[in-house]
Amino acid sequence: MTAIESILQSPQANRIAIQLTSVLANEAARRATFLDEVDESTKSEWINGEPIVHSPVKLRHYSRSFRTLKLIDAIVQKSSPGGLVGHEKLMVHLTRNDYEPDVCYWRAEVARTFKPDQMLFPAPDMVVEVLSESTQAVDRGVKFEDYAAHGVREYWIIDPGLTPNSQSVEQYLLTDANVFELKIKSSNGSFVSPVLGGAPIDIAAILND
């Protein structure tokens, strides 16, 4: 049973709808203020009605994120996909939430519509999030659901681990039901990225120092 179906089974459905409308209207006003005031000096996101300001990342997080950026950008620049690769500070503006993914990618026909002064961007074709202690619940929770619901076709979760043996890369692909399906979770070998034109991705190039 979906959440809506559950509410419709309740005799309090009308009251719940009125309360929900009021709460979401208040949230929308606060979100507008957040978007007006957010600046380039901090990594900030708007998640389920609350502003989230992120602390500086640890070196193992940064190195995996930066290597992934270089890897994807090299593929995009040298092969047929084309498009735009984003890193850290490009804000993805979805129906309710605003995220600044570690790495993201828009195909060429979408990227060509972007303006030089644009600050809010639609759902990417691919998103990469590198886990940290403070963000992994969100990366595996609300972001996981939200990215899928908005048509992100490929999602990587990179776990930098505390030791080499605890590192991994997970690749999820979007199904016809708009949910992510795990295709691979590994600390070695390679996998193919459909969004990047079938390019092979060397996991060691992401994880190994």
C-alpha positions in Angstrom: 0.0 0.0 0.0 1.4 3.4 -1.0 1.5 6.4 1.4 -1.4 8.0 -0.4 -3.5 4.9 -0.3 -2.8 4.6 3.4 -4.0 8.2 4.0 -7.1 7.7 1.9 -8.1 4.8 4.2 -8.1 7.1 7.1 -11.2 9.1 8.1 -8.8 12.0 8.8 -7.7 12.2 5.2 -9.1 15.7 4.6 -7.5 17.0 7.8 -4.2 15.4 6.9 -4.3 17.0 3.4 -5.0 20.4 4.9 -2.1 20.1 7.4 0.2 18.7 4.7 -0.6 21.6 2.4 0.2 24.1 5.1 3.4 22.4 6.1 4.6 22.2 2.5 3.7 25.9 1.8 5.8 27.0 4.8 8.6 24.7 3.7 8.5 26.2 0.1 8.8 29.7 1.6 11.8 28.7 3.7 13.4 26.9 0.7 13.1 30.1 -1.4 14.9 32.0 1.3 17.6 29.3 1.4 18.1 29.5 -2.3 18.3 33.3 -2.2 20.9 33.3 0.6 23.1 30.3 -0.3 26.5 31.2 -1.7 29.6 29.7 -3.1 31.6 29.7 0.1 30.0 26.5 1.6 28.5 23.3 0.4 24.9 23.5 1.4 21.9 21.4 0.5 18.1 21.6 1.2 16.8 18.2 2.2 13.2 17.5 3.3 12.6 21.0 4.6 15.9 21.6 6.3 19.1 23.3 5.2 22.2 21.1 5.6 25.7 22.6 5.7 28.5 20.1 5.2 31.8 20.1 7.0 35.1 19.8 5.1 35.7 16.3 3.7 38.5 14.0 4.7 41.3 13.2 2.3 40.1 9.7 1.4 36.7 11.2 0.5 38.3 14.0 -1.6 40.7 11.8 -3.4 38.0 9.3 -4.6 35.7 12.1 -5.6 38.5 14.0 -7.5 39.7 10.8 -9.3 36.1 10.0 -10.3 35.6 13.5 -11.7 38.8 13.2 -13.8 37.9 9.7 -15.0 34.4 10.7 -16.1 35.5 14.0 -17.6 38.2 12.2 -19.7 35.6 9.8 -21.0 33.2 12.6 -21.9 35.9 14.7 -23.5 37.4 11.9 -25.6 34.4 9.9 -26.7 30.9 10.3 -28.1 28.8 11.1 -25.1 29.7 14.8 -24.8 27.9 16.8 -22.2 28.8 18.4 -18.9 30.5 16.9 -15.8 29.7 18.7 -12.6 31.6 18.6 -9.3 30.7 19.5 -5.7 29.2 23.0 -6.2 26.6 22.6 -9.0 23.2 22.5 -7.3 20.7 20.0 -8.6 17.2 21.4 -8.1 14.5 18.7 -7.7 10.8 18.9 -6.9 11.3 19.2 -3.1 15.1 19.1 -2.5 18.3 20.7 -3.6 21.5 18.7 -3.7 25.2 19.3 -4.5 26.4 15.9 -5.6 30.0 15.0 -5.4 30.1 14.3 -9.2 27.3 14.4 -11.8 26.8 14.3 -15.5 24.3 15.7 -18.0 24.1 14.5 -21.6 25.0 16.9 -24.4 21.5 17.8 -25.5 20.6 18.8 -22.0 23.9 20.6 -21.2 23.6 22.8 -24.3 20.5 24.4 -22.8 22.4 25.7 -19.7 23.2 29.4 -19.4 26.5 30.8 -18.1 24.9 32.4 -15.1 22.7 29.4 -14.2 22.8 28.3 -10.6 20.1 25.6 -10.4 20.2 22.5 -12.6 17.7 19.7 -13.5 18.2 16.1 -12.5 21.4 14.8 -14.1 21.7 11.6 -16.2 24.2 10.2 -13.7 25.2 11.0 -10.1 28.1 9.8 -8.0 28.2 10.2 -4.2 31.2 9.4 -2.0 30.2 8.2 1.4 31.3 9.7 4.7 30.2 9.0 8.2 27.8 12.0 8.2 26.3 11.6 4.8 26.0 7.9 4.1 22.4 7.6 5.6 21.2 10.4 3.2 23.2 9.1 0.2 21.6 5.6 0.7 18.2 7.0 1.8 16.5 10.1 0.6 18.9 10.8 -2.2 18.7 7.2 -3.4 14.9 7.5 -3.6 14.9 11.1 -4.9 17.4 10.6 -7.7 15.5 7.5 -9.0 12.1 9.3 -8.8 13.5 12.1 -10.9 14.9 9.9 -13.6 18.6 9.8 -12.8 19.6 6.8 -15.0 22.8 5.8 -13.3 23.9 6.2 -9.6 27.3 5.3 -8.2 28.0 5.0 -4.5 31.7 5.0 -3.6 32.7 3.8 -0.2 36.2 5.0 0.5 36.4 2.7 3.5 38.7 2.9 6.5 41.0 0.2 5.1 41.7 -0.9 1.5 39.6 -4.1 2.1 36.5 -2.1 3.1 36.4 0.1 0.0 33.9 -0.5 -2.8 32.1 1.0 -5.8 28.4 0.3 -6.2 26.7 0.9 -9.6 22.9 1.2 -9.7 20.8 1.5 -12.9 17.3 2.9 -13.2 14.6 0.4 -14.0 11.4 1.0 -15.9 9.6 1.2 -12.6 11.8 4.2 -11.6 13.7 2.4 -8.9 17.5 1.7 -8.8 18.7 -1.8 -9.3 22.2 -2.8 -8.1 24.4 -4.0 -11.0 27.7 -4.4 -9.3 29.4 -3.8 -5.9 33.1 -4.5 -6.0 36.5 -3.2 -4.9 38.3 -4.4 -8.1 37.7 -5.2 -11.7 35.6 -3.1 -14.0 32.1 -2.4 -15.1 30.3 -0.7 -18.0 28.5 2.6 -17.8 25.5 2.8 -20.2 25.1 6.5 -19.5 28.7 7.1 -20.6 28.2 5.4 -23.9 29.2 1.9 -22.7 32.6 3.1 -21.4 34.4 0.6 -19.2 35.1 1.9 -15.7 38.3 0.6 -14.0 37.4 0.5 -10.3 41.1 0.6 -9.3 41.3 4.0 -11.0 38.8 5.3 -8.5 39.8 3.6 -5.3 43.6 3.0 -5.4 45.9 5.7 -4.1 
